[in-house]
Amino acid sequence: MLFSYPHSRSVTVHAPAKLNLFLSIDNKRPDGFHDITSLMLSVGIYDTLVFTEDPSTEVALSVAEANSLQPQRDTDQQIPTGEDNLVVRAVRLLQAKTGTQRGLRIQLIKRIPAEAGLGGGSSDAAAALFAANQLWHLGLSPEELRGLAAELGSDIPFFLTESNAAICRGRGELIEPVSIPQCLHFVIARPQSGLSTADVYRQCRVGTHSNNQVERLTRDLASGQFHSISHLMLNDLQAPAEQLNSDILILKDYFSKQSVLGHMMSGSGTAYFGVCQNRAQASQVAARLRSTVKGHVFVVQNRL
């Protein structure tokens, strides 16, 4: 779910990150993709995107780092600004589907790490569909926007729902909103290295799990029965990701020594998170983690 602040010729959108508290690989499809079951929660890390109408048909994207608001540095994880970026692809798809000839200038201020399994690129693409639909007065319904989102990527439709938590099935486009009224406290660590989602999926295998495991996890989270969640949390992508990137194993070992309620990798990694008993514990765990592991460390809550 996105926060927007519209003006006459521009729209500012705050695009949240997500965590997967459950992710099973159910089947490999004939089209090469995988059917999944996932419990996704949006959490309080945000990219900010400013969309401004352009009288030309140009779609121009610039990316800045949140801390400095300077153009991104030339690193191995530099985010593309051209047609390879999901934000640009989302706007281009909307132009193609509606026939509009209008353009946009887009400033993306990044806070959500890339190649982390936190859904930053997907959330940004959802923001682009949402904002362009508003600015161009296209009148597409949320359902129509989610249909376009599903053409772009599996996680994108989730960010166009009104719910902050959902069980997602199929390729991620079959969304069942759920209510988790409990405030959950997380520590998220993303090491300096990342992983390609495609590389992880190429190594994954169809998992085995109880048919109602995700529903049990959702009920226990909703009712505050946290004693069981460590046994119900699941990520079938974690094992292949661990084989591809040893940084995940280091984080796994660290969190296994903390008295957290549960811990796991999010999505296709490399971000790893722990569910903490309260904010004080989350802050303590994060402080120790920052002194030993290089990378990004966040203390966040789920969005209620």
C-alpha positions as CSV (number, residue, x, y, z in Angstrom):
1,M,0.0,0.0,0.0
2,L,1.4,3.4,-1.1
3,F,1.2,6.8,0.5
4,S,0.7,9.6,-2.1
5,Y,0.7,13.4,-1.9
6,P,-0.8,14.8,-5.1
7,H,-0.3,18.4,-6.4
8,S,-1.5,20.0,-9.6
9,R,1.3,18.7,-11.8
10,S,3.2,16.3,-9.6
11,V,2.6,13.4,-7.2
12,T,4.9,12.3,-4.4
13,V,4.7,8.6,-3.4
14,H,6.3,6.8,-0.5
15,A,6.8,3.2,-1.5
16,P,7.2,0.7,1.4
17,A,9.4,-2.4,1.6
18,K,8.0,-5.8,2.3
19,L,9.0,-8.9,4.3
20,N,8.1,-12.5,3.4
21,L,7.2,-14.3,6.6
22,F,6.3,-17.3,4.6
23,L,7.4,-18.3,1.0
24,S,6.8,-21.7,-0.4
25,I,7.6,-22.9,-3.9
26,D,4.6,-24.9,-4.8
27,N,5.1,-25.8,-8.5
28,K,7.1,-25.0,-11.6
29,R,4.9,-23.7,-14.3
30,P,5.2,-24.5,-18.1
31,D,6.0,-20.9,-18.7
32,G,9.2,-21.2,-16.6
33,F,7.9,-19.3,-13.6
34,H,6.9,-20.8,-10.2
35,D,3.7,-20.9,-8.3
36,I,4.2,-19.7,-4.8
37,T,2.4,-19.2,-1.5
38,S,3.6,-16.2,0.4
39,L,2.7,-14.2,3.5
40,M,3.8,-10.6,2.8
41,L,3.8,-7.6,5.2
42,S,4.7,-4.1,4.3
43,V,7.2,-2.5,6.7
44,G,8.5,0.9,7.5
45,I,11.4,1.4,5.1
46,Y,10.4,3.7,2.2
47,D,11.6,4.8,-1.2
48,T,10.3,8.2,-2.2
49,L,9.3,8.9,-5.8
50,V,8.4,12.3,-7.2
51,F,6.5,12.2,-10.5
52,T,6.1,15.4,-12.5
53,E,4.2,15.8,-15.8
54,D,6.4,16.3,-18.9
55,P,4.8,17.9,-21.9
56,S,6.9,15.7,-24.1
57,T,6.6,11.9,-24.3
58,E,9.8,11.4,-22.5
59,V,10.1,9.2,-19.5
60,A,13.1,10.4,-17.6
61,L,14.3,8.7,-14.3
62,S,16.9,10.0,-11.9
63,V,18.1,8.1,-8.8
64,A,19.5,9.7,-5.7
65,E,20.8,8.2,-2.4
66,A,18.6,9.2,0.5
67,N,21.4,10.2,2.8
68,S,23.0,12.7,0.5
69,L,20.4,13.4,-2.2
70,Q,23.3,13.2,-4.6
71,P,23.2,11.1,-7.8
72,Q,23.9,7.4,-6.9
73,R,27.6,6.4,-6.8
74,D,29.1,4.1,-9.4
75,T,29.0,0.9,-7.5
76,D,28.3,-2.8,-8.4
77,Q,24.7,-2.3,-7.2
78,Q,24.0,0.8,-9.2
79,I,20.3,1.0,-10.1
80,P,19.7,1.4,-13.8
81,T,17.8,4.5,-14.9
82,G,16.9,3.4,-18.4
83,E,14.4,0.9,-19.9
84,D,15.8,-1.8,-17.7
85,N,14.3,-0.2,-14.6
86,L,10.9,-1.4,-13.5
87,V,9.7,2.1,-12.9
88,V,10.4,3.1,-16.5
89,R,8.9,-0.2,-17.7
90,A,5.8,0.4,-15.7
91,V,5.2,3.8,-17.2
92,R,5.9,2.5,-20.7
93,L,3.4,-0.3,-20.2
94,L,0.8,2.1,-19.1
95,Q,1.4,4.3,-22.1
96,A,1.2,1.3,-24.4
97,K,-2.0,0.0,-22.9
98,T,-3.9,3.3,-22.8
99,G,-2.4,5.0,-25.9
100,T,-1.4,8.1,-23.9
101,Q,1.4,10.2,-25.4
102,R,2.3,12.1,-22.3
103,G,5.6,11.9,-20.4
104,L,6.9,12.0,-16.9
105,R,10.0,13.1,-15.1
106,I,10.7,10.8,-12.1
107,Q,13.0,11.4,-9.2
108,L,13.6,8.2,-7.1
109,I,15.1,8.6,-3.6
110,K,16.4,5.2,-2.6
111,R,16.3,3.9,1.0
112,I,15.3,0.2,0.3
113,P,18.4,-1.7,-0.6
114,A,18.5,-3.4,-4.0
115,E,19.0,-7.2,-4.5
116,A,17.7,-7.7,-1.0
117,G,14.4,-9.5,-1.2
118,L,12.7,-6.5,0.3
119,G,10.6,-5.6,-2.8
120,G,12.1,-2.2,-3.4
121,G,12.0,-2.4,-7.2
122,S,8.5,-3.9,-7.2
123,S,7.1,-1.2,-4.8
124,D,8.7,1.5,-6.9
125,A,7.0,0.1,-10.1
126,A,3.6,0.0,-8.3
127,A,4.2,3.6,-7.3
128,A,4.8,4.5,-11.0
129,L,1.5,2.8,-12.1
130,F,-0.4,4.5,-9.3
131,A,1.1,8.0,-9.9
132,A,0.9,8.0,-13.7
133,N,-2.7,6.9,-13.5
134,Q,-3.4,9.9,-11.3
135,L,-1.4,12.5,-13.1
136,W,-2.7,11.5,-16.6
137,H,-6.3,11.2,-15.3
138,L,-6.6,7.7,-16.9
139,G,-9.2,6.5,-14.5
140,L,-8.0,2.9,-14.3
141,S,-9.4,1.0,-11.3
142,P,-7.1,-0.6,-8.7
143,E,-8.0,-4.0,-10.2
144,E,-6.9,-2.8,-13.7
145,L,-3.7,-1.5,-12.3
146,R,-3.0,-4.8,-10.5
147,G,-3.6,-6.6,-13.8
148,L,-0.9,-4.4,-15.4
149,A,1.4,-4.9,-12.4
150,A,1.1,-8.7,-12.8
151,E,2.6,-8.4,-16.3
152,L,5.7,-6.7,-14.9
153,G,6.5,-8.8,-11.8
154,S,5.2,-11.2,-9.2
155,D,5.4,-8.9,-6.1
156,I,4.1,-5.7,-7.7
157,P,0.3,-6.3,-7.4
158,F,0.7,-6.6,-3.6
159,F,1.8,-3.0,-3.3
160,L,-1.4,-1.8,-5.1
161,T,-3.7,-3.3,-2.5
162,E,-5.3,-1.5,0.4
163,S,-4.0,-4.1,2.8
164,N,-0.6,-4.0,4.6
165,A,-0.6,-7.8,4.8
166,A,-1.7,-10.5,2.4
167,I,-1.3,-14.1,1.4
168,C,-0.2,-14.1,-2.2
169,R,-0.5,-17.2,-4.5
170,G,0.0,-18.1,-8.1
171,R,2.9,-15.9,-9.4
172,G,1.9,-13.5,-6.6
173,E,-1.0,-12.0,-8.4
174,L,-3.7,-13.9,-6.5
175,I,-4.0,-11.8,-3.3
176,E,-5.9,-12.5,-0.2
177,P,-5.7,-9.5,2.2
178,V,-5.3,-10.5,5.9
179,S,-5.5,-8.6,9.1
180,I,-2.5,-8.6,11.5
181,P,-3.4,-6.0,14.1
182,Q,-0.4,-6.8,16.3
183,C,2.6,-4.5,16.2
184,L,5.6,-6.6,15.1
185,H,9.2,-5.4,15.7
186,F,11.9,-6.5,13.2
187,V,15.6,-6.2,12.8
188,I,16.6,-6.4,9.1
189,A,20.2,-6.8,8.0
190,R,21.2,-6.6,4.4
191,P,24.9,-7.4,3.9
192,Q,27.1,-5.6,1.4
193,S,26.5,-8.3,-1.2
194,G,23.2,-8.9,-3.1
195,L,21.6,-11.7,-5.1
196,S,19.8,-11.8,-8.4
197,T,16.2,-13.1,-7.9
198,A,16.5,-15.0,-11.2
199,D,19.7,-16.7,-10.1
200,V,18.1,-17.9,-6.8
201,Y,14.9,-19.1,-8.6
202,R,17.1,-21.1,-11.1
203,Q,18.5,-23.1,-8.1
204,C,15.3,-23.6,-6.1
205,R,13.2,-26.7,-5.7
206,V,9.6,-27.3,-5.1
207,G,9.1,-27.5,-1.3
208,T,7.0,-29.6,1.0
209,H,4.9,-28.1,3.7
210,S,1.6,-28.4,5.5
211,N,-1.3,-27.2,3.4
212,N,-2.6,-24.9,6.2
213,Q,0.8,-23.8,7.5
214,V,0.6,-20.2,6.2
215,E,-3.0,-19.9,7.6
216,R,-1.8,-21.1,11.0
217,L,1.1,-18.6,10.9
218,T,-1.3,-15.8,10.0
219,R,-3.7,-16.6,12.8
220,D,-1.0,-16.8,15.4
221,L,0.5,-13.5,14.3
222,A,-2.9,-11.9,14.3
223,S,-3.8,-13.2,17.8
224,G,-0.3,-12.5,19.4
225,Q,0.5,-16.2,19.9
226,F,4.2,-15.7,19.0
227,H,5.6,-18.8,20.6
228,S,4.9,-20.9,17.5
229,I,5.9,-18.7,14.7
230,S,9.5,-19.8,14.5
231,H,8.2,-23.3,13.6
232,L,5.7,-21.9,11.0
233,M,7.9,-19.4,9.2
234,L,9.3,-20.8,5.9
235,N,11.3,-19.7,2.9
236,D,12.0,-22.3,0.2
237,L,14.4,-19.8,-1.4
238,Q,16.7,-19.6,1.6
239,A,18.6,-22.9,1.0
240,P,19.6,-22.1,-2.7
241,A,20.4,-18.5,-1.6
242,E,22.7,-19.8,1.1
243,Q,24.6,-21.9,-1.5
244,L,25.1,-18.8,-3.7
245,N,26.0,-16.3,-1.0
246,S,27.8,-17.2,2.3
247,D,26.9,-13.8,3.8
248,I,23.4,-15.2,4.4
249,L,24.9,-18.0,6.5
250,I,26.8,-15.5,8.6
251,L,23.6,-13.6,9.4
252,K,21.7,-16.8,10.0
253,D,24.3,-17.8,12.6
254,Y,24.1,-14.4,14.2
255,F,20.4,-14.4,14.6
256,S,20.3,-18.0,15.8
257,K,22.3,-16.8,18.9
258,Q,19.7,-14.1,19.7
259,S,16.6,-14.7,21.7
260,V,14.3,-13.6,18.9
261,L,10.9,-15.0,18.2
262,G,11.9,-16.2,14.8
263,H,14.4,-15.4,12.0
264,M,14.6,-16.0,8.3
265,M,15.8,-14.6,4.9
266,S,13.2,-12.4,3.1
267,G,12.3,-13.2,-0.5
268,S,15.2,-14.2,-2.6
269,G,17.7,-12.4,-0.3
270,T,20.1,-11.3,0.8
271,A,18.3,-9.4,3.5
272,Y,17.8,-11.4,6.7
273,F,15.4,-10.5,9.5
274,G,14.6,-11.4,13.1
275,V,11.2,-11.0,14.7
276,C,11.8,-9.4,18.1
277,Q,9.9,-9.4,21.3
278,N,9.7,-5.6,21.5
279,R,11.3,-2.5,20.2
280,A,13.9,-2.4,23.0
281,Q,15.1,-5.9,22.0
282,A,15.1,-4.9,18.4
283,S,17.3,-1.9,19.1
284,Q,19.7,-4.0,21.2
285,V,20.0,-6.7,18.5
286,A,20.6,-4.1,15.8
287,A,23.3,-2.3,17.8
288,R,25.2,-5.5,18.2
289,L,24.8,-6.4,14.6
290,R,26.0,-3.0,13.4
291,S,29.3,-3.5,15.3
292,T,30.0,-6.9,13.6
293,V,28.4,-6.9,10.1
294,K,29.0,-4.5,7.3
295,G,25.9,-3.4,5.4
296,H,22.4,-2.0,6.1
297,V,20.7,-2.6,9.4
298,F,17.2,-1.4,10.1
299,V,14.8,-1.5,13.1
300,V,11.3,-1.4,11.7
301,Q,7.7,-2.3,12.4
302,N,4.9,-3.7,10.2
303,R,2.5,-1.2,8.9
304,L,-0.9,-1.4,10.7
